[in-house]
Amino acid sequence: MNYQKISSDLPIYKIMHNNRIYLFAEGFAIPMDSENSVHRFITAINSQGFLPTAEQEIVNAAKKAKTTWISIHSQPFTPLCLTLIPNYDCNLACGYCFNAGDAKRDALISIECATRYAELVLKNCKEQQKTFVLVLAGGGEPTLHWELLNSIVDSIGKLAKNYGVSMFSYISTNGTLLTNEKVASLVSKFNLIGISYDCPPAIADKISLQGVKSNDKVKQICRQITDLGGAFDIRVTVHPETFVYQEEIVDYIIKHTGCKTIRIEPVYGFEQCYKNPEIYANEFVTGFLKAKRSANKVKVDLSYSGLRLHEVHSTYCDIFRHTLRIFPEGDNRICFLRKNNSLFTHNINEIDAFTGLLAADSELFNHKVFPFCESCIASYHCTRGCPDFCFIDNEVTDNMRFRCSINIALATELIIEQIDMVDNGQ
């Protein structure tokens, strides 16, 4: 598949595939008779002339995407989600963990800190009549500090009731410390339980990377959550040694847990991937597409968050997602991966004494779009190398190329599938 952006203002593309020409924008693909038809279309959109219905739908979809993109980057920062990282310590030692090394292992978030920031977010939710989202994220393993975990959730739950705001709660856990009683407790307190599960036993035995272990206990935990009427999803982190095993990993999870929603993420901040970015990106995409086709057969939703063609989105920056992230020390920084970089300690300023609100540095977050991103077919649906690469760094590095290569290759394959469906009348 070859493509070319044909509008300087809108994300509309001409695609060449199987010796045919298509117009494509935001999930819409229509075949064109010839290059002359494409030229007529370009002339019409530049002069705002008449377009047939199908071609007008292409233009409307592109305009809507651009409006959404501008809105994402121009809205004031009013967090509606509170993400708490209660602790850094973990009972595992995965060799590819982004948190390994220099984290302050003994730091714990305080209940007072958690509730103070919860109130700030709850005020926004009440004013906008939105659901308050509470996330207890990994950084370490949150269930290591069971009493603190329960106190935080109970305290914030009471606050949400006092504000008259509905609440959605999510926790991320490796599940290894969960007893039957603790599983039941999580089901009663959280709307969704995210379980990290990277490697079935048969594959773990083949891996040389230090710290890779299989948690076969996850099968029992997932079944118990289901039996208790709870909901869970599974996140799989893959690295160069397991890129090729993605289909096997997904098949194992589906068979033994009954999971209906699985997310696969390539490892963050892994130096090996930067040395041969295109090679490793292609290995990941090949493995991911095999796994996705296998999951589709049994109606399981398998996703990768770096590229979401159904959604206009940018980087993982919390500011663009209206998320307030609080670390164990009690500070608010917008990047989970670069928590120790001094540049990021002031991205979200102190609470303003006059307004009582958090203020984002708008100049710092004037989202850059690099020249080669402008013409990319995934330009409105890509995390732009994040989190391995950060646009605030102002300079394109090899760190960007790995995830960028994944997103371009994956977008191309998924769009080809979509065009083939159009040709088959689906």
C-alpha positions as CSV (number, residue, x, y, z in Angstrom):
1,M,0.0,0.0,0.0
2,N,1.2,3.5,-0.9
3,Y,-0.5,6.6,0.2
4,Q,-0.2,10.4,-0.2
5,K,-1.9,13.2,1.7
6,I,-3.9,15.2,-0.8
7,S,-5.2,18.0,1.4
8,S,-2.9,20.5,3.1
9,D,-5.6,21.3,5.6
10,L,-7.3,18.0,6.3
11,P,-6.3,14.4,7.0
12,I,-7.4,13.0,3.6
13,Y,-5.3,10.5,1.7
14,K,-5.1,8.9,-1.7
15,I,-4.2,5.2,-1.3
16,M,-2.9,2.9,-4.0
17,H,-3.6,-0.8,-3.2
18,N,-3.8,-3.7,-5.6
19,N,-3.6,-1.3,-8.6
20,R,-6.6,0.5,-7.4
21,I,-7.1,4.1,-6.1
22,Y,-9.0,5.0,-3.0
23,L,-9.8,8.1,-1.0
24,F,-9.4,7.5,2.7
25,A,-10.1,9.6,5.8
26,E,-10.9,8.6,9.4
27,G,-12.2,5.1,8.7
28,F,-13.9,5.9,5.4
29,A,-12.5,4.4,2.3
30,I,-14.1,4.8,-1.2
31,P,-12.7,3.5,-4.6
32,M,-12.0,6.1,-7.3
33,D,-12.2,5.5,-11.0
34,S,-8.9,7.2,-11.9
35,E,-6.4,9.9,-11.1
36,N,-8.7,12.4,-12.9
37,S,-11.4,11.6,-10.3
38,V,-8.9,12.3,-7.5
39,H,-8.0,15.6,-9.2
40,R,-11.6,16.5,-9.5
41,F,-12.1,15.8,-5.8
42,I,-9.1,17.9,-4.8
43,T,-10.4,20.8,-6.9
44,A,-13.8,20.5,-5.3
45,I,-12.6,20.6,-1.7
46,N,-10.3,23.5,-2.4
47,S,-13.1,25.5,-4.0
48,Q,-15.8,24.2,-1.7
49,G,-17.6,22.9,-4.7
50,F,-20.2,20.1,-5.0
51,L,-19.2,16.6,-4.0
52,P,-21.1,13.3,-4.3
53,T,-22.5,12.0,-1.0
54,A,-19.7,9.4,-0.3
55,E,-16.9,11.9,-1.0
56,Q,-18.6,14.5,1.2
57,E,-18.6,11.9,4.0
58,I,-14.9,11.7,3.6
59,V,-14.5,15.5,4.0
60,N,-16.9,15.6,6.9
61,A,-15.0,12.9,8.8
62,A,-11.7,14.7,8.2
63,K,-13.1,18.0,9.4
64,K,-14.5,16.4,12.5
65,A,-11.1,14.8,13.3
66,K,-9.3,18.1,12.9
67,T,-11.8,19.8,15.2
68,T,-11.4,17.1,17.8
69,W,-7.6,17.4,17.5
70,I,-7.6,21.1,18.0
71,S,-10.0,20.7,21.0
72,I,-7.7,18.2,22.7
73,H,-4.8,20.6,22.6
74,S,-6.6,23.8,23.4
75,Q,-8.9,22.9,26.3
76,P,-8.0,24.1,29.8
77,F,-6.6,21.5,32.1
78,T,-9.6,20.3,34.2
79,P,-8.8,16.8,35.4
80,L,-11.7,14.4,35.6
81,C,-9.6,11.4,36.5
82,L,-7.4,10.9,39.5
83,T,-4.5,8.4,39.1
84,L,-2.7,7.4,42.2
85,I,0.5,5.6,42.4
86,P,0.5,4.6,46.1
87,N,3.9,3.0,46.2
88,Y,7.0,2.0,44.2
89,D,7.9,-1.3,45.8
90,C,6.9,-4.5,44.2
91,N,7.1,-8.2,45.1
92,L,8.4,-9.1,41.6
93,A,11.6,-8.1,39.7
94,C,10.7,-8.1,36.0
95,G,13.9,-7.4,34.1
96,Y,12.0,-5.1,31.6
97,C,10.1,-3.0,34.2
98,F,10.3,0.8,33.6
99,N,10.2,1.3,37.4
100,A,13.3,-0.8,38.1
101,G,16.3,0.9,39.5
102,D,16.1,4.4,41.0
103,A,12.6,4.6,42.4
104,K,12.3,5.4,46.1
105,R,11.2,2.0,47.3
106,D,10.0,3.1,50.7
107,A,7.8,6.0,49.6
108,L,4.0,5.7,50.4
109,I,1.3,8.1,49.5
110,S,-0.7,9.4,52.4
111,I,-4.5,9.2,52.7
112,E,-4.5,13.0,53.3
113,C,-2.7,13.6,50.1
114,A,-5.0,11.3,48.1
115,T,-8.2,12.8,49.5
116,R,-7.0,16.4,48.9
117,Y,-6.4,15.8,45.3
118,A,-9.6,13.7,45.0
119,E,-11.6,16.7,46.1
120,L,-10.0,18.9,43.5
121,V,-11.0,16.4,40.7
122,L,-14.4,15.8,42.2
123,K,-15.2,19.5,42.0
124,N,-14.5,19.4,38.3
125,C,-16.6,16.3,37.8
126,K,-19.5,17.9,39.7
127,E,-19.3,21.1,37.7
128,Q,-19.2,19.2,34.4
129,Q,-21.6,16.5,35.5
130,K,-19.1,13.9,34.7
131,T,-18.3,10.5,36.3
132,F,-15.2,10.7,38.6
133,V,-12.6,8.2,37.6
134,L,-10.2,6.8,40.2
135,V,-7.3,4.7,39.1
136,L,-4.8,3.0,41.4
137,A,-1.9,2.3,39.1
138,G,1.2,0.3,39.1
139,G,4.5,1.8,39.7
140,G,4.9,-0.7,42.3
141,E,2.4,-3.3,43.3
142,P,-0.5,-1.5,45.1
143,T,-1.8,-4.7,46.9
144,L,1.5,-4.8,48.9
145,H,0.0,-2.2,51.2
146,W,-3.4,-3.6,51.7
147,E,-4.6,-1.5,54.5
148,L,-3.5,1.7,52.8
149,L,-5.2,0.6,49.6
150,N,-8.5,0.0,51.3
151,S,-8.4,3.2,53.3
152,I,-7.7,5.3,50.2
153,V,-10.6,3.8,48.2
154,D,-13.0,3.9,51.1
155,S,-12.2,7.6,51.9
156,I,-12.4,8.7,48.3
157,G,-15.6,6.7,47.8
158,K,-17.2,8.6,50.7
159,L,-16.1,11.9,49.3
160,A,-17.6,11.1,45.9
161,K,-21.0,10.3,47.6
162,N,-20.8,13.6,49.5
163,Y,-20.3,15.5,46.2
164,G,-23.1,13.6,44.6
165,V,-20.8,12.4,41.9
166,S,-20.8,8.9,40.3
167,M,-17.5,7.1,40.6
168,F,-15.7,4.5,38.4
169,S,-12.8,2.8,40.0
170,Y,-9.9,0.8,38.5
171,I,-6.9,-1.0,40.0
172,S,-3.9,-2.4,38.2
173,T,-2.2,-5.4,39.9
174,N,0.0,-8.4,39.1
175,G,-2.4,-10.5,41.2
176,T,0.3,-12.6,42.8
177,L,-0.5,-11.5,46.4
178,L,-4.3,-12.0,46.1
179,T,-6.1,-14.5,48.4
180,N,-9.7,-15.5,47.8
181,E,-10.7,-12.9,50.5
182,K,-8.7,-10.1,48.8
183,V,-10.1,-10.9,45.4
184,A,-13.6,-10.6,46.9
185,S,-12.7,-7.3,48.4
186,L,-11.4,-5.9,45.2
187,V,-14.5,-7.0,43.3
188,S,-16.6,-5.1,45.9
189,K,-14.6,-1.9,45.7
190,F,-13.5,-1.7,42.0
191,N,-15.6,-1.5,38.8
192,L,-12.7,-3.0,36.8
193,I,-9.6,-4.9,37.9
194,G,-6.6,-4.8,35.5
195,I,-4.3,-7.8,35.8
196,S,-0.8,-7.8,34.4
197,Y,0.1,-11.2,32.9
198,D,3.0,-11.4,30.5
199,C,4.0,-15.0,30.1
200,P,2.5,-18.5,30.3
201,P,4.7,-21.2,31.8
202,A,5.7,-22.8,28.6
203,I,7.0,-19.5,27.2
204,A,8.6,-18.3,30.4
205,D,10.9,-21.4,30.2
206,K,12.2,-20.2,26.9
207,I,13.1,-16.6,28.0
208,S,16.6,-15.6,29.0
209,L,15.7,-12.1,30.3
210,Q,16.2,-11.9,34.0
211,G,13.2,-11.8,36.3
212,V,10.6,-13.2,33.8
213,K,8.3,-15.5,35.6
214,S,4.9,-16.9,34.9
215,N,2.1,-16.3,37.4
216,D,-0.1,-19.3,36.8
217,K,-2.3,-18.2,39.7
218,V,-3.9,-15.7,37.4
219,K,-6.2,-18.4,36.0
220,Q,-7.8,-18.9,39.4
221,I,-8.0,-15.2,40.1
222,C,-9.8,-14.4,36.9
223,R,-12.3,-17.2,37.3
224,Q,-13.1,-16.0,40.8
225,I,-13.6,-12.4,39.7
226,T,-16.1,-13.7,37.1
227,D,-17.9,-15.9,39.6
228,L,-18.3,-13.0,41.9
229,G,-19.8,-10.8,39.2
230,G,-16.7,-8.6,38.8
231,A,-15.0,-7.3,35.7
232,F,-11.4,-7.6,34.7
233,D,-9.1,-7.1,31.8
234,I,-5.5,-8.2,31.2
235,R,-2.5,-6.2,30.1
236,V,0.4,-8.1,28.5
237,T,3.9,-6.5,28.3
238,V,6.0,-8.0,25.5
239,H,9.6,-7.5,24.7
240,P,11.9,-8.6,21.9
241,E,12.1,-12.2,23.1
242,T,8.3,-12.5,23.3
243,F,7.2,-10.5,20.3
244,V,7.0,-13.8,18.3
245,Y,4.9,-15.5,21.0
246,Q,2.0,-13.0,21.1
247,E,-0.5,-15.3,19.5
248,E,0.4,-18.1,21.9
249,I,0.2,-15.8,24.9
250,V,-3.2,-14.5,23.9
251,D,-4.6,-18.0,23.1
252,Y,-3.5,-19.1,26.5
253,I,-5.1,-16.2,28.3
254,I,-8.4,-16.7,26.5
255,K,-8.5,-20.4,27.1
256,H,-7.6,-20.3,30.8
257,T,-9.1,-17.0,32.0
258,G,-12.1,-16.4,29.8
259,C,-10.9,-12.8,29.4
260,K,-12.7,-10.7,26.8
261,T,-10.5,-7.6,26.8
262,I,-6.7,-7.9,26.4
263,R,-4.2,-5.1,25.8
264,I,-0.7,-5.8,24.5
265,E,2.0,-3.2,25.0
266,P,5.6,-3.3,23.8
267,V,8.0,-2.8,26.7
268,Y,8.7,0.9,27.6
269,G,12.2,2.3,27.7
270,F,14.0,-0.8,26.5
271,E,17.4,0.0,25.0
272,Q,17.5,-3.0,22.8
273,C,14.5,-1.8,20.8
274,Y,16.3,1.5,20.0
275,K,19.3,-0.2,18.4
276,N,17.2,-1.9,15.6
277,P,13.9,0.0,15.7
278,E,12.5,-1.1,12.4
279,I,13.4,-4.7,12.8
280,Y,11.8,-5.0,16.3
281,A,8.8,-2.9,15.2
282,N,8.1,-5.3,12.4
283,E,8.5,-8.3,14.7
284,F,6.0,-6.8,17.1
285,V,3.4,-5.8,14.4
286,T,3.6,-9.3,12.8
287,G,3.1,-11.0,16.1
288,F,0.4,-8.6,17.2
289,L,-1.7,-9.0,14.0
290,K,-1.5,-12.8,14.3
291,A,-2.7,-12.6,17.9
292,K,-5.5,-10.1,16.9
293,R,-6.8,-12.3,14.1
294,S,-6.9,-15.3,16.6
295,A,-8.7,-13.1,19.2
296,N,-11.2,-11.9,16.6
297,K,-12.3,-15.5,15.9
298,V,-13.6,-15.8,19.4
299,K,-14.8,-12.2,19.7
300,V,-12.1,-11.1,22.2
301,D,-11.1,-7.4,22.0
302,L,-7.3,-7.3,21.6
303,S,-5.8,-3.8,21.5
304,Y,-2.5,-1.8,21.6
305,S,-2.8,1.7,23.0
306,G,-0.1,3.4,20.9
307,L,-2.3,3.4,17.8
308,R,-6.1,3.8,18.0
309,L,-7.5,4.4,14.6
310,H,-11.1,4.6,15.9
311,E,-10.1,7.5,18.2
312,V,-8.5,10.9,17.7
313,H,-5.7,11.1,20.2
314,S,-2.2,12.3,20.9
315,T,0.5,11.2,23.4
316,Y,-0.1,9.7,26.8
317,C,0.4,13.1,28.4
318,D,-2.0,13.3,31.3
319,I,-2.8,16.9,30.5
320,F,-4.3,15.9,27.2
321,R,-6.4,13.2,29.0
322,H,-7.5,15.4,31.8
323,T,-5.8,13.1,34.3
324,L,-4.2,14.2,37.5
325,R,-1.4,11.7,38.5
326,I,-0.1,11.7,42.0
327,F,3.1,9.9,43.0
328,P,4.0,8.3,46.4
329,E,5.9,11.5,47.5
330,G,2.7,13.5,47.0
331,D,3.8,15.4,43.9
332,N,1.8,15.8,40.7
333,R,3.8,15.0,37.5
334,I,2.3,14.2,34.2
335,C,4.5,11.4,33.0
336,F,4.6,7.9,34.6
337,L,7.8,7.0,32.8
338,R,9.9,10.2,33.4
339,K,9.1,10.7,37.0
340,N,12.7,11.3,38.0
341,N,13.5,13.9,35.3
342,S,13.6,17.3,36.8
343,L,12.0,18.9,33.7
344,F,8.8,17.1,34.5
345,T,8.5,18.1,38.2
346,H,6.9,21.4,37.4
347,N,4.7,20.5,34.4
348,I,1.7,20.8,36.6
349,N,2.1,23.8,38.8
350,E,1.2,24.2,42.5
351,I,-2.5,24.8,43.3
352,D,-3.2,28.5,42.5
353,A,-3.8,30.4,45.8
354,F,-6.5,32.5,44.1
355,T,-8.4,30.0,42.0
356,G,-7.7,26.8,44.0
357,L,-7.1,25.1,40.7
358,L,-4.1,23.4,39.1
359,A,-2.6,25.3,36.2
360,A,-0.7,23.7,33.4
361,D,2.2,25.4,31.6
362,S,0.5,26.1,28.3
363,E,3.7,27.1,26.5
364,L,5.4,23.9,27.6
365,F,2.5,21.9,26.3
366,N,2.0,23.7,23.0
367,H,1.9,20.3,21.2
368,K,4.5,20.1,18.5
369,V,3.8,18.2,15.3
370,F,7.0,17.3,13.5
371,P,7.1,17.8,9.7
372,F,7.1,14.0,9.0
373,C,4.0,13.6,11.2
374,E,2.0,16.0,9.2
375,S,1.7,13.7,6.1
376,C,1.5,10.4,8.1
377,I,-1.7,8.5,7.7
378,A,-1.8,7.9,11.4
379,S,-1.1,11.5,12.4
380,Y,-4.4,11.9,14.4
381,H,-4.3,8.5,16.0
382,C,-0.7,8.0,17.2
383,T,1.1,8.6,20.5
384,R,4.1,10.0,18.5
385,G,6.8,7.8,20.0
386,C,5.5,8.3,23.6
387,P,6.6,7.2,26.2
388,D,10.0,6.3,24.9
389,F,10.3,9.7,23.2
390,C,8.9,13.0,24.5
391,F,8.1,15.9,22.2
392,I,9.0,18.3,25.0
393,D,12.6,17.2,24.4
394,N,12.4,19.2,21.2
395,E,14.6,16.8,19.2
396,V,13.8,13.6,17.3
397,T,15.9,10.7,18.5
398,D,16.2,7.0,17.9
399,N,14.0,6.5,20.9
400,M,11.1,7.8,18.8
401,R,11.7,5.5,15.8
402,F,10.8,2.3,17.5
403,R,7.3,3.1,18.5
404,C,6.8,5.4,15.5
405,S,7.7,2.5,13.2
406,I,5.2,0.2,15.0
407,N,2.4,2.7,14.6
408,I,3.0,3.3,10.9
409,A,3.3,-0.4,10.1
410,L,0.3,-1.3,12.1
411,A,-1.8,1.5,10.7
412,T,-0.9,0.4,7.2
413,E,-1.9,-3.2,7.8
414,L,-5.2,-2.3,9.5
415,I,-6.2,0.1,6.8
416,I,-5.4,-2.5,4.1
417,E,-7.8,-4.9,5.9
418,Q,-10.4,-2.2,5.9
419,I,-10.0,-1.5,2.2
420,D,-10.2,-5.2,1.4
421,M,-13.5,-5.3,3.3
422,V,-14.8,-2.4,1.2
423,D,-13.8,-4.3,-1.9
424,N,-15.7,-7.4,-0.6
425,G,-18.8,-5.3,0.0
426,Q,-18.6,-5.5,3.8
